[in-house]
Amino acid sequence: MRLVIHLVLLLIFGHVSGQNIDARVKRTLDSLIAKGPTSIKEIEEAIKPFEMDTLQMHYFVKASALKNYMPGQVIGLNKLGVRYRLISKFNKSIEKHKQALESAQISENVDLEIYSLNMLGVIYRRIDAITAALDYTYEALDLAQKQPKPSINIQQSISHSYHNIGQINRILGQYDLATQQFIKALELEESLNNKLGLAINYQNIGECQEAQGMLEDALQTYDKAMTLNNELDYLRGKIICNNGIAHIYVHQKETQKAVSLLQNTLVDAKKHGEHALIAAVHLTLGWAFTELKEFDNAEENLRLGLELSSTYNLQRIRADAYDFLSDLWAKKGDHEKALKYYKTSLDVKHQIKNNKNVRYVYSSIIKRDNEKNLNSMNQQLRKNNTRLLVSGIVIALLSGIFYILYRQYQLKNDKKLLTLEQSMLRSQMNPHFLFNSLNSIKLYIINNEQKNAVHYLNKFSKLVRKILESSSMREIPLAEELETVELYMNIENIRFSNEIDFKVRVEEDIDVHTIRIPSLILQPFLENALWHGLSSKKGEKKIELHIYKKAKDYLDISITDNGIGREAAERIKQNKVLKRKSVGIEITKERLANFSKDLLNTFDVEFVDLYDENNEPSGTKVILHIPMA
């Protein structure tokens, strides 16, 4: 059987003629095959100058097969797979990596088998086939960790596995888990003194930090990666890092600086030739031009990025393209197009990051941990007598029972959380608010106040979008929550003839970009202040939102209004024929309880009645004590 497979591989590559190969390259490859090194690193360094040339690599694979030099054949096939992946020929890439794996298994070379499994994990991750990517990567990691004395090749492969698992978690938005894996890989690369591995993992950690709003940390991490990339003259790494640094510049409103950096980076990306990188740089450029209100340049770059991502099935980049186009059209005032692109983005993201993928990742991690614990138990049990064996079985059975009970409890909690999130979205998007907001904007149109109508319509569409986005996330940066409530108050203020003086005060020791809180928790309290505290008040109307810290590991948020007070508001409410049903606050309390439980902590919501010097009601203060991660 092995002989038949070997002959098939020879036939596959038999069309490559030695006459088409550069004589100097041919001598180098023939010399390498004759020498026959087994170290993956040594072979990779020898073929590095022409590893991206498919003609030379086809020759290397064929010549290695003829001389029965299996390491050369396997590495050559994998390099072909990498090249096809970079030019988005994903099916051919998978085919070459699978041929490499088959050849490694035939030769019973564990180092090469692990190497090939990791390569398959990478290509499946690149096409967003998450389950296949995770399967191949864990198979590589398990096989590597079973080796009693791992070689340098195997240690390098373990690092690659950690890195790929980190990337999968990053795709699924699990940034803390991703960073943990990248740090594991980083520690291994440091022990192996592999600067390229260090550069790659630093830039991935930078991407996670950026996604979590840790902009200064991300910039420092990107700088570490860029220093190594420059030292190695690693063009691909420099392109990725520059694109990431440009992201930070746009976030920090240094947009022109980002454009200058990206225009040079785009030249390098086109020179490198990887479609995914070219598309990513176009999108960042488009985003930057949108922020600068250079809409023609923005649209041109975003459309180029979208075309590349659609042509080569780069789903994640395609989703980003639709997001940026939605922002562009919103800023241009065409909200119909903005909504269309936003919906398309959600559809693409749903295909990539669906519940099945997330569940599969978690179940795989649990399964691996259980298997590891079981193996550890078995090794210990072999050293003990029968009584300990029976005890171990009893413990295992009890563990199984507790695990089943825990899963039932977890499923119940998940169901409750989903119900809460749905209820929360309904409370944020209640029909009264939507109808009244649109009605107020309609009055501007009727009164021919076009500027005000467009201004508030933009704010309304942005608010709806933010609510929809935030409702899909359990927690968001405090900065995003504050932006949402600012929009909400601007819209509600229309109905109060802009009489409400709304202020946000954040103490200096609070970093609104790094602190994360449950999404959409402040709006119900502001709505309560508006409709029960201020709607019946005559004269000056004020609401102040104050964010501070009194105790370690707790964030305090107070919402103070100068309304009529809770007692008077309750009397008015009882006399109304149509009563507004305040369910938002109760839902928010339940969501805060779930959030606090995850942090093994508690929360508190305190209502304080305010009185003036004559002991007359002068408003209400609500204080939220929220635990921090």
Backbone torsions as a table, in degrees:
resi	resn	phi	psi	omega
1	MET	NA	-44.6	179.7
2	ARG	-62.3	-38.4	180.0
3	LEU	-64.1	-40.6	179.7
4	VAL	-62.4	-46.5	179.9
5	ILE	-61.7	-41.5	180.0
6	HIS	-60.7	-43.2	179.5
7	LEU	-66.1	-37.8	178.6
8	VAL	-61.5	-43.8	178.9
9	LEU	-61.9	-37.8	178.0
10	LEU	-63.9	-40.0	179.0
11	LEU	-65.6	-38.8	-178.8
12	ILE	-59.3	-42.2	-175.7
13	PHE	-100.0	6.8	-176.1
14	GLY	-68.9	-18.5	-178.0
15	HIS	-74.6	-13.4	-179.0
16	VAL	-82.6	120.0	-177.6
17	SER	-99.0	140.5	178.8
18	GLY	-63.3	-19.8	-178.9
19	GLN	-69.7	-21.4	-179.4
20	ASN	-86.7	-3.6	-174.8
21	ILE	-95.0	139.0	174.8
22	ASP	-57.0	131.9	-173.5
23	ALA	-59.5	-39.8	-179.2
24	ARG	-66.2	-43.3	178.6
25	VAL	-63.8	-41.0	-179.7
26	LYS	-60.9	-43.0	178.5
27	ARG	-62.1	-41.9	180.0
28	THR	-62.0	-46.4	-178.3
29	LEU	-67.4	-42.9	179.1
30	ASP	-62.8	-39.3	178.2
31	SER	-64.2	-40.4	178.8
32	LEU	-63.0	-44.3	-179.7
33	ILE	-63.9	-40.7	-179.8
34	ALA	-65.3	-38.9	179.3
35	LYS	-69.0	-38.1	174.1
36	GLY	65.5	47.4	177.9
37	PRO	-66.8	152.0	179.5
38	THR	-106.7	-12.9	-179.8
39	SER	-72.9	125.3	179.3
40	ILE	-60.3	-42.5	-178.9
41	LYS	-61.7	-41.9	-179.0
42	GLU	-65.2	-41.8	179.6
43	ILE	-66.7	-43.0	-178.8
44	GLU	-62.5	-39.8	179.7
45	GLU	-66.1	-36.7	-178.5
46	ALA	-68.1	-36.5	-175.8
47	ILE	-97.5	-0.4	-174.6
48	LYS	-53.4	-42.7	-176.3
49	PRO	-61.1	-24.1	-177.4
50	PHE	-131.3	21.5	-178.2
51	GLU	-68.2	-20.4	179.2
52	MET	-91.9	2.3	177.3
53	ASP	-94.5	108.2	-174.1
54	THR	-63.3	-33.6	179.8
55	LEU	-62.8	-46.6	-179.1
56	GLN	-65.6	-39.3	-178.8
57	MET	-69.3	-36.5	175.3
58	HIS	-61.4	-40.2	177.9
59	TYR	-64.3	-43.6	-179.4
60	PHE	-59.7	-43.5	179.6
61	VAL	-63.8	-45.6	-178.0
62	LYS	-64.5	-46.4	-178.1
63	ALA	-65.4	-38.3	178.2
64	SER	-64.8	-40.5	179.0
65	ALA	-65.0	-40.2	-179.9
66	LEU	-64.2	-34.2	-179.9
67	LYS	-93.0	5.4	-178.4
68	ASN	55.8	36.4	177.7
69	TYR	-95.1	87.9	-170.4
70	MET	-64.9	-41.2	178.1
71	PRO	-57.2	-41.8	178.7
72	GLY	-64.6	-41.2	-179.6
73	GLN	-63.6	-45.9	-177.1
74	VAL	-66.7	-46.0	-178.3
75	ILE	-68.0	-38.1	176.8
76	GLY	-61.3	-44.0	177.7
77	LEU	-62.4	-41.7	178.8
78	ASN	-65.6	-37.7	177.7
79	LYS	-65.7	-36.4	174.0
80	LEU	-62.4	-41.5	177.8
81	GLY	-60.2	-41.8	179.2
82	VAL	-63.8	-44.6	-178.9
83	ARG	-61.7	-45.2	179.3
84	TYR	-64.5	-33.0	177.7
85	ARG	-65.6	-42.6	-177.2
86	LEU	-66.6	-28.1	178.0
87	ILE	-100.6	17.8	171.7
88	SER	66.3	23.9	171.6
89	LYS	-94.4	75.5	-167.7
90	PHE	-68.2	-37.6	180.0
91	ASN	-64.1	-42.8	178.2
92	LYS	-66.0	-36.3	178.6
93	SER	-61.5	-48.3	179.0
94	ILE	-59.9	-41.8	-179.8
95	GLU	-59.0	-45.4	-178.0
96	LYS	-67.8	-42.1	179.2
97	HIS	-64.7	-37.0	178.5
98	LYS	-69.0	-37.6	175.0
99	GLN	-62.4	-40.2	178.8
100	ALA	-62.8	-43.9	179.5
101	LEU	-62.2	-42.9	-180.0
102	GLU	-62.2	-43.8	179.1
103	SER	-64.6	-40.0	179.0
104	ALA	-64.3	-39.9	179.1
105	GLN	-68.5	-36.8	177.1
106	ILE	-62.0	-41.8	-177.9
107	SER	-80.2	-5.3	-179.2
108	GLU	55.2	38.9	178.0
109	ASN	-101.3	105.3	-174.2
110	VAL	-64.2	-41.1	-179.6
111	ASP	-56.6	-47.0	-177.7
112	LEU	-70.8	-33.3	179.2
113	GLU	-65.3	-45.1	179.5
114	ILE	-63.8	-43.5	178.5
115	TYR	-56.4	-45.1	-177.8
116	SER	-71.6	-37.3	177.1
117	LEU	-61.8	-42.1	177.9
118	ASN	-62.5	-39.7	179.0
119	MET	-63.0	-38.9	176.4
120	LEU	-66.2	-37.7	176.2
121	GLY	-59.6	-40.0	-179.1
122	VAL	-67.3	-46.7	-176.4
123	ILE	-65.9	-39.2	178.6
124	TYR	-68.0	-33.4	175.6
125	ARG	-65.3	-40.5	-178.2
126	ARG	-62.9	-28.8	178.8
127	ILE	-99.0	13.5	176.1
128	ASP	63.1	26.7	171.2
129	ALA	-88.9	78.4	-168.0
130	ILE	-61.1	-44.2	-176.1
131	THR	-64.3	-44.3	178.9
132	ALA	-65.0	-41.0	179.2
133	ALA	-59.6	-45.2	-179.0
134	LEU	-67.1	-40.5	179.8
135	ASP	-60.0	-50.9	-177.8
136	TYR	-65.8	-38.7	-178.2
137	THR	-67.7	-44.1	178.7
138	TYR	-67.2	-33.9	176.7
139	GLU	-63.1	-41.5	177.7
140	ALA	-64.0	-45.3	-177.8
141	LEU	-65.1	-44.0	179.2
142	ASP	-61.0	-45.8	-178.8
143	LEU	-63.5	-40.8	-179.1
144	ALA	-66.4	-41.8	-176.3
145	GLN	-74.4	-13.6	177.2
146	LYS	-81.0	-14.5	-177.0
147	GLN	-74.3	125.4	-175.4
148	PRO	-64.0	-39.4	179.3
149	LYS	-128.0	83.3	-174.8
150	PRO	-64.1	132.4	176.4
151	SER	-72.9	173.7	176.4
152	ILE	-61.0	-38.4	177.5
153	ASN	-57.5	-44.6	-176.9
154	ILE	-70.2	-39.9	176.6
155	GLN	-59.7	-40.1	177.5
156	GLN	-63.6	-39.5	179.7
157	SER	-67.3	-37.0	177.3
158	ILE	-61.5	-42.2	177.0
159	SER	-60.5	-42.4	179.0
160	HIS	-62.4	-38.7	179.4
161	SER	-64.2	-47.2	177.6
162	TYR	-57.1	-43.9	-179.0
163	HIS	-61.3	-43.3	-177.3
164	ASN	-69.0	-38.0	176.7
165	ILE	-64.1	-38.6	175.7
166	GLY	-60.5	-43.7	179.7
167	GLN	-63.1	-39.5	178.8
168	ILE	-62.9	-44.7	177.8
169	ASN	-63.4	-36.4	178.8
170	ARG	-64.8	-41.7	177.7
171	ILE	-58.3	-39.1	-177.4
172	LEU	-84.6	4.3	176.8
173	GLY	80.6	11.7	179.3
174	GLN	-93.7	75.1	-167.7
175	TYR	-69.6	-34.7	178.3
176	ASP	-66.4	-44.7	177.7
177	LEU	-62.5	-41.1	179.4
178	ALA	-60.6	-46.4	-178.6
179	THR	-61.8	-38.4	177.3
180	GLN	-57.8	-43.7	179.9
181	GLN	-67.6	-41.0	179.5
182	PHE	-64.0	-36.2	178.4
183	ILE	-66.5	-39.9	175.3
184	LYS	-58.5	-46.1	179.3
185	ALA	-63.3	-40.5	-179.2
186	LEU	-60.0	-43.7	-179.4
187	GLU	-63.3	-40.4	178.0
188	LEU	-66.3	-42.2	-179.2
189	GLU	-65.2	-35.0	176.3
190	GLU	-63.7	-42.4	179.5
191	SER	-66.5	-28.5	179.6
192	LEU	-92.0	-3.4	-178.6
193	ASN	56.0	41.7	-179.4
194	ASN	-99.5	100.5	-174.7
195	LYS	-67.4	-34.5	179.3
196	LEU	-64.0	-45.1	177.8
197	GLY	-61.3	-38.7	177.6
198	LEU	-62.9	-45.3	-178.9
199	ALA	-60.5	-45.3	-177.6
200	ILE	-63.5	-44.6	-177.8
201	ASN	-71.3	-34.5	175.8
202	TYR	-61.9	-44.2	-177.7
203	GLN	-67.4	-31.7	176.7
204	ASN	-69.7	-39.3	176.0
205	ILE	-63.2	-39.4	176.6
206	GLY	-58.7	-40.6	178.8
207	GLU	-64.4	-40.2	177.8
208	CYS	-64.9	-43.1	180.0
209	GLN	-63.4	-40.2	178.0
210	GLU	-62.1	-44.9	-179.3
211	ALA	-61.7	-27.7	-179.9
212	GLN	-91.7	5.2	177.6
213	GLY	82.2	10.1	-179.0
214	MET	-91.2	71.9	-166.4
215	LEU	-67.7	-44.9	-179.0
216	GLU	-65.2	-41.9	177.0
217	ASP	-61.6	-42.0	-179.4
218	ALA	-62.3	-42.7	-179.4
219	LEU	-61.9	-42.4	178.3
220	GLN	-64.4	-39.2	-179.6
221	THR	-68.9	-41.6	176.1
222	TYR	-59.7	-39.1	179.6
223	ASP	-62.2	-39.7	176.5
224	LYS	-60.9	-45.1	-179.9
225	ALA	-64.0	-41.9	-177.4
226	MET	-65.9	-36.6	176.9
227	THR	-58.7	-45.1	179.0
228	LEU	-68.4	-41.0	179.4
229	ASN	-62.2	-40.1	177.8
230	ASN	-66.5	-40.1	179.6
231	GLU	-63.0	-37.9	-179.3
232	LEU	-88.6	-9.3	-172.8
233	ASP	54.4	45.9	-177.7
234	TYR	-92.8	99.7	-171.7
235	LEU	-61.8	-45.4	-177.4
236	ARG	-59.5	-43.8	179.1
237	GLY	-63.0	-39.5	179.9
238	LYS	-64.5	-38.0	179.5
239	ILE	-64.3	-48.1	-178.5
240	ILE	-61.8	-45.2	-179.1
241	CYS	-64.0	-44.8	179.7
242	ASN	-61.4	-39.0	178.4
243	ASN	-64.2	-41.1	177.6
244	GLY	-65.6	-42.9	178.9
245	ILE	-63.3	-39.1	177.3
246	ALA	-62.3	-37.5	175.1
247	HIS	-55.3	-47.0	-178.9
248	ILE	-61.8	-44.2	-179.8
249	TYR	-58.3	-41.9	179.9
250	VAL	-64.9	-43.6	177.6
251	HIS	-58.5	-36.9	-176.5
252	GLN	-88.7	10.0	178.3
253	LYS	66.5	19.1	172.7
254	GLU	-97.0	58.2	-166.4
255	THR	-69.6	-39.3	-179.6
256	GLN	-63.5	-36.0	176.5
257	LYS	-62.4	-39.3	178.9
258	ALA	-64.9	-43.6	-178.8
259	VAL	-60.8	-45.7	179.9
260	SER	-59.8	-43.7	179.7
261	LEU	-65.2	-42.1	-175.3
262	LEU	-70.8	-34.7	-179.5
263	GLN	-63.2	-39.4	174.8
264	ASN	-70.0	-38.1	-178.9
265	THR	-65.7	-35.7	179.4
266	LEU	-62.3	-38.4	176.6
267	VAL	-60.4	-45.7	179.2
268	ASP	-64.6	-39.5	-178.5
269	ALA	-64.1	-42.0	178.5
270	LYS	-66.6	-36.1	176.9
271	LYS	-64.8	-41.1	179.3
272	HIS	-68.0	-38.5	171.9
273	GLY	90.3	4.1	-179.8
274	GLU	-85.0	119.6	-172.9
275	HIS	-59.2	-40.5	-177.6
276	ALA	-61.4	-41.0	-179.8
277	LEU	-69.1	-41.5	179.2
278	ILE	-61.2	-46.0	-179.5
279	ALA	-62.5	-43.0	-178.3
280	ALA	-62.3	-41.9	180.0
281	VAL	-66.9	-41.1	176.3
282	HIS	-57.5	-42.5	-178.2
283	LEU	-65.3	-43.4	179.6
284	THR	-64.7	-38.3	176.2
285	LEU	-62.7	-43.4	178.8
286	GLY	-60.6	-42.6	177.8
287	TRP	-61.1	-45.8	-178.9
288	ALA	-62.4	-44.7	179.1
289	PHE	-64.2	-34.1	176.3
290	THR	-61.3	-45.3	179.7
291	GLU	-63.2	-30.8	178.5
292	LEU	-84.4	-1.3	-178.1
293	LYS	64.1	24.5	171.2
294	GLU	-92.4	77.2	-166.0
295	PHE	-67.8	-33.9	179.6
296	ASP	-65.0	-46.9	177.2
297	ASN	-62.4	-39.1	-180.0
298	ALA	-62.0	-49.6	-176.8
299	GLU	-63.7	-40.6	180.0
300	GLU	-59.5	-47.5	-178.9
301	ASN	-68.3	-40.9	-179.5
302	LEU	-65.4	-38.8	179.6
303	ARG	-68.9	-37.3	176.2
304	LEU	-63.0	-43.2	177.0
305	GLY	-62.5	-41.4	179.2
306	LEU	-65.4	-42.6	179.8
307	GLU	-61.0	-45.8	179.4
308	LEU	-62.6	-45.3	-177.9
309	SER	-67.4	-34.0	178.4
310	SER	-73.5	-42.6	-178.8
311	THR	-62.4	-40.6	-173.8
312	TYR	-106.8	16.4	173.6
313	ASN	56.1	46.3	177.7
314	LEU	-95.9	84.6	-165.9
315	GLN	-62.5	-44.6	-177.6
316	ARG	-64.9	-40.6	178.6
317	ILE	-66.8	-36.2	178.5
318	ARG	-63.1	-42.5	178.0
319	ALA	-61.7	-42.9	177.8
320	ASP	-61.1	-39.2	-179.5
321	ALA	-60.5	-45.0	179.0
322	TYR	-64.5	-37.5	177.0
323	ASP	-59.8	-49.2	-178.0
324	PHE	-66.0	-37.3	177.8
325	LEU	-66.2	-35.9	176.2
326	SER	-61.2	-45.8	177.6
327	ASP	-60.5	-42.7	-178.5
328	LEU	-58.8	-50.3	-176.6
329	TRP	-70.1	-30.1	175.2
330	ALA	-63.6	-43.1	179.5
331	LYS	-68.7	-28.6	178.0
332	LYS	-81.4	-9.4	176.0
333	GLY	93.7	3.1	178.1
334	ASP	-97.2	89.3	-172.6
335	HIS	-76.4	-22.5	176.7
336	GLU	-65.6	-46.9	177.2
337	LYS	-66.0	-39.1	179.9
338	ALA	-59.1	-45.4	-179.8
339	LEU	-65.4	-39.6	179.8
340	LYS	-60.9	-47.9	-179.9
341	TYR	-66.0	-37.8	-179.7
342	TYR	-63.7	-43.3	178.6
343	LYS	-62.5	-40.8	178.6
344	THR	-63.1	-40.3	177.3
345	SER	-59.7	-44.1	179.3
346	LEU	-61.6	-39.2	179.1
347	ASP	-62.3	-45.2	-178.9
348	VAL	-65.8	-43.5	179.8
349	LYS	-62.4	-35.9	-179.9
350	HIS	-64.4	-37.2	178.1
351	GLN	-63.9	-36.2	-177.0
352	ILE	-80.9	-55.4	-171.3
353	LYS	-107.8	74.9	179.4
354	ASN	-101.6	169.3	-175.9
355	ASN	-60.5	-33.2	-178.9
356	LYS	-61.4	-43.7	179.3
357	ASN	-63.5	-46.1	-178.3
358	VAL	-62.9	-45.9	179.0
359	ARG	-60.7	-39.8	-177.8
360	TYR	-63.9	-42.4	179.0
361	VAL	-59.9	-49.4	-177.9
362	TYR	-64.8	-42.3	-179.1
363	SER	-65.6	-34.4	178.0
364	SER	-66.2	-42.2	179.5
365	ILE	-63.9	-45.0	179.5
366	ILE	-62.1	-43.3	-179.4
367	LYS	-60.2	-43.9	-179.6
368	ARG	-65.1	-43.3	179.6
369	ASP	-62.5	-41.9	178.9
370	ASN	-63.1	-42.6	179.9
371	GLU	-64.1	-39.7	179.6
372	LYS	-63.6	-44.4	179.0
373	ASN	-64.5	-38.5	-179.8
374	LEU	-66.5	-41.5	177.9
375	ASN	-62.1	-42.0	178.8
376	SER	-62.2	-40.9	178.1
377	MET	-63.2	-43.7	-177.9
378	ASN	-61.9	-41.4	179.3
379	GLN	-61.9	-39.4	179.9
380	GLN	-69.6	-39.4	-177.9
381	LEU	-64.8	-32.8	179.6
382	ARG	-62.5	-26.3	-178.2
383	LYS	-85.5	-8.0	-175.4
384	ASN	-111.9	175.8	-176.8
385	ASN	-87.5	-176.6	-174.6
386	THR	-63.7	-35.4	-179.3
387	ARG	-61.7	-42.3	178.2
388	LEU	-66.7	-33.2	178.1
389	LEU	-62.5	-45.7	178.4
390	VAL	-61.8	-42.3	178.8
391	SER	-60.3	-40.9	179.4
392	GLY	-63.0	-40.5	179.5
393	ILE	-64.3	-41.7	178.5
394	VAL	-61.1	-43.5	179.4
395	ILE	-62.3	-41.3	179.5
396	ALA	-62.8	-42.2	179.0
397	LEU	-63.4	-44.6	178.3
398	LEU	-62.4	-39.8	177.8
399	SER	-60.9	-41.8	178.4
400	GLY	-61.6	-43.2	179.9
401	ILE	-63.9	-46.7	179.5
402	PHE	-62.5	-36.5	179.6
403	TYR	-64.1	-42.5	179.2
404	ILE	-63.3	-44.8	178.7
405	LEU	-62.2	-40.4	179.0
406	TYR	-63.5	-42.2	179.5
407	ARG	-62.9	-41.3	178.4
408	GLN	-62.0	-42.8	178.3
409	TYR	-62.8	-41.4	-179.2
410	GLN	-66.1	-42.7	178.8
411	LEU	-63.3	-39.7	178.1
412	LYS	-62.6	-44.1	178.7
413	ASN	-63.8	-41.7	-180.0
414	ASP	-61.5	-42.1	178.8
415	LYS	-63.3	-43.0	179.4
416	LYS	-62.9	-41.9	-179.0
417	LEU	-63.5	-42.0	179.1
418	LEU	-62.1	-42.9	178.4
419	THR	-61.6	-42.6	178.8
420	LEU	-62.0	-43.2	-177.9
421	GLU	-65.4	-38.3	177.7
422	GLN	-66.0	-43.3	178.9
423	SER	-64.0	-39.9	179.1
424	MET	-60.9	-43.9	-179.7
425	LEU	-64.1	-40.8	179.0
426	ARG	-63.3	-38.6	-179.4
427	SER	-69.5	-35.7	179.2
428	GLN	-70.2	-35.9	-174.5
429	MET	-106.6	39.5	-175.9
430	ASN	-66.1	148.3	-174.5
431	PRO	-57.9	-35.7	-180.0
432	HIS	-58.5	-48.0	-177.8
433	PHE	-63.0	-48.2	-177.9
434	LEU	-61.7	-48.2	-177.7
435	PHE	-63.0	-48.0	-177.1
436	ASN	-65.0	-38.1	179.5
437	SER	-63.8	-48.0	-179.5
438	LEU	-65.8	-35.3	178.5
439	ASN	-64.2	-39.5	178.7
440	SER	-65.6	-41.0	178.7
441	ILE	-66.2	-36.6	178.8
442	LYS	-60.9	-38.3	179.7
443	LEU	-62.1	-38.5	175.7
444	TYR	-60.3	-41.4	-179.1
445	ILE	-65.6	-45.1	-179.7
446	ILE	-60.6	-40.2	-179.0
447	ASN	-81.6	7.7	178.0
448	ASN	61.2	30.3	175.1
449	GLU	-95.6	71.4	-172.1
450	GLN	-62.6	-39.0	-177.9
451	LYS	-61.5	-45.7	178.1
452	ASN	-65.4	-40.2	-179.1
453	ALA	-60.7	-48.2	-179.6
454	VAL	-64.5	-41.8	-178.8
455	HIS	-58.2	-50.1	-176.6
456	TYR	-76.1	-29.2	176.1
457	LEU	-65.2	-39.8	176.0
458	ASN	-60.3	-45.5	-179.7
459	LYS	-65.0	-40.0	-179.1
460	PHE	-63.6	-46.2	-178.9
461	SER	-65.2	-37.9	179.0
462	LYS	-66.5	-39.3	178.6
463	LEU	-63.8	-46.0	179.4
464	VAL	-59.9	-43.0	179.8
465	ARG	-63.1	-43.6	-179.2
466	LYS	-64.3	-39.3	178.9
467	ILE	-63.5	-44.3	-180.0
468	LEU	-64.0	-41.9	179.6
469	GLU	-65.5	-48.3	-175.8
470	SER	-66.8	-30.2	-177.3
471	SER	-66.8	-18.6	179.8
472	SER	-89.5	-1.3	-178.1
473	MET	-120.4	140.4	-179.9
474	ARG	-72.6	-34.8	179.9
475	GLU	-145.1	151.0	-177.4
476	ILE	-139.4	161.9	174.7
477	PRO	-60.7	145.1	179.5
478	LEU	-56.8	-33.9	-179.8
479	ALA	-59.1	-40.5	-179.9
480	GLU	-68.2	-40.0	178.4
481	GLU	-62.3	-40.9	179.5
482	LEU	-66.1	-38.0	177.6
483	GLU	-63.1	-40.0	179.8
484	THR	-64.7	-44.8	-178.1
485	VAL	-70.1	-30.0	175.0
486	GLU	-61.8	-45.1	178.4
487	LEU	-62.6	-44.3	-179.1
488	TYR	-59.9	-45.4	-178.8
489	MET	-66.7	-35.7	176.8
490	ASN	-60.9	-42.6	-179.5
491	ILE	-68.3	-48.3	-178.3
492	GLU	-63.5	-30.9	-177.1
493	ASN	-65.8	-21.6	177.4
494	ILE	-59.0	-42.6	-175.4
495	ARG	-73.8	-15.1	176.4
496	PHE	-102.4	18.6	179.7
497	SER	54.8	34.4	178.2
498	ASN	57.2	32.4	-179.8
499	GLU	-84.2	-17.6	-173.3
500	ILE	-83.5	127.1	175.4
501	ASP	-93.5	102.3	-177.5
502	PHE	-106.0	125.0	-179.0
503	LYS	-128.2	144.7	174.7
504	VAL	-117.2	126.3	-179.9
505	ARG	-121.8	118.8	-179.9
506	VAL	-116.8	125.5	-179.7
507	GLU	-67.3	153.6	-172.3
508	GLU	-63.1	-28.4	-177.2
509	ASP	-83.0	6.5	180.0
510	ILE	-101.4	122.8	174.4
511	ASP	-99.9	102.0	-173.2
512	VAL	-68.4	-16.0	-178.8
513	HIS	-85.5	-25.2	-176.9
514	THR	-99.5	-27.9	179.4
515	ILE	-75.3	131.1	-179.0
516	ARG	-115.6	138.0	179.2
517	ILE	-133.6	164.1	176.3
518	PRO	-58.9	143.6	-176.0
519	SER	-70.4	144.9	170.7
520	LEU	58.0	43.1	-179.4
521	ILE	-97.5	-14.4	-174.1
522	LEU	-90.8	-29.2	-175.0
523	GLN	-56.9	-44.3	-179.1
524	PRO	-57.8	-36.7	-179.3
525	PHE	-72.5	-36.5	176.8
526	LEU	-67.4	-40.8	178.2
527	GLU	-61.0	-41.5	178.3
528	ASN	-60.7	-44.1	179.4
529	ALA	-62.7	-40.1	-178.8
530	LEU	-66.3	-52.9	-168.3
531	TRP	-86.8	-22.1	178.6
532	HIS	-106.4	-29.6	-176.9
533	GLY	-94.2	-42.5	-169.6
534	LEU	-107.4	-23.1	-173.1
535	SER	-62.4	-30.5	-178.7
536	SER	-99.0	3.3	-176.7
537	LYS	-89.0	142.0	174.5
538	LYS	-101.5	148.9	177.3
539	GLY	89.2	-154.4	-173.8
540	GLU	-61.0	132.7	-179.3
541	LYS	-124.0	125.3	-176.8
542	LYS	-134.1	143.7	168.7
543	ILE	-135.6	130.7	176.5
544	GLU	-121.9	131.2	175.8
545	LEU	-106.9	116.9	-175.1
546	HIS	-119.0	127.5	-178.2
547	ILE	-118.3	124.6	-175.3
548	TYR	-155.8	175.1	177.2
549	LYS	-128.5	125.3	175.5
550	LYS	-105.0	-32.2	-177.8
551	ALA	-127.0	151.9	178.4
552	LYS	-62.4	142.6	177.9
553	ASP	67.4	13.4	176.5
554	TYR	-130.4	141.0	173.5
555	LEU	-109.4	133.7	178.8
556	ASP	-110.5	130.5	177.2
557	ILE	-126.8	120.4	177.4
558	SER	-111.9	141.0	176.6
559	ILE	-122.6	111.3	-174.3
560	THR	-114.4	128.3	174.2
561	ASP	-121.2	157.3	178.2
562	ASN	-105.0	41.1	-175.2
563	GLY	-80.4	-159.0	-172.9
564	ILE	-85.1	-5.2	179.1
565	GLY	93.1	159.1	-173.7
566	ARG	-69.2	-37.0	-176.0
567	GLU	-65.8	-46.4	179.5
568	ALA	-67.0	-39.2	179.4
569	ALA	-62.0	-39.4	-179.6
570	GLU	-66.1	-39.0	178.2
571	ARG	-63.3	-43.5	178.6
572	ILE	-62.9	-41.4	-178.8
573	LYS	-62.4	-41.9	-178.5
574	GLN	-65.2	-30.1	-178.1
575	ASN	-83.9	-9.5	-179.1
576	LYS	-78.6	143.6	175.9
577	VAL	-73.3	-47.0	177.5
578	LEU	-100.2	114.8	-176.8
579	LYS	-100.5	131.9	174.8
580	ARG	-73.6	128.1	-177.2
581	LYS	-88.9	110.8	-176.6
582	SER	-90.4	86.6	178.2
583	VAL	-99.0	-16.6	-173.9
584	GLY	-59.8	-39.8	-176.7
585	ILE	-68.4	-41.1	179.5
586	GLU	-64.5	-41.8	177.4
587	ILE	-61.9	-43.7	-179.9
588	THR	-61.4	-40.8	178.1
589	LYS	-61.1	-41.9	178.3
590	GLU	-64.7	-38.9	178.7
591	ARG	-67.4	-38.9	176.5
592	LEU	-64.6	-35.7	177.8
593	ALA	-63.9	-42.5	178.0
594	ASN	-65.5	-42.2	178.7
595	PHE	-61.4	-44.3	-178.5
596	SER	-67.1	-37.0	179.8
597	LYS	-61.8	-39.0	177.9
598	ASP	-61.8	-31.2	-179.8
599	LEU	-93.2	8.6	-177.7
600	LEU	54.0	46.1	-176.2
601	ASN	-143.4	-174.8	179.1
602	THR	-127.5	166.7	176.9
603	PHE	-128.2	170.4	177.2
604	ASP	-149.7	140.4	172.9
605	VAL	-121.3	120.2	-174.7
606	GLU	-116.4	127.9	176.4
607	PHE	-103.9	125.0	-178.1
608	VAL	-120.2	122.7	175.6
609	ASP	-82.0	131.0	-177.5
610	LEU	-102.9	143.5	-180.0
611	TYR	-133.0	150.2	177.8
612	ASP	-88.8	-171.9	-175.8
613	GLU	-66.3	-18.7	177.1
614	ASN	-94.4	12.2	180.0
615	ASN	62.9	28.6	174.8
616	GLU	-97.7	144.5	179.3
617	PRO	-56.7	131.1	-178.9
618	SER	-127.9	17.6	177.0
619	GLY	135.3	-172.9	-177.4
620	THR	-138.2	142.2	173.9
621	LYS	-120.4	129.4	174.6
622	VAL	-110.9	128.4	-179.5
623	ILE	-118.7	123.1	177.0
624	LEU	-103.0	124.9	174.1
625	HIS	-105.6	106.3	-172.9
626	ILE	-113.5	128.4	177.2
627	PRO	-68.9	148.7	178.8
628	MET	-109.1	147.2	179.2
629	ALA	-67.8	NA	NA
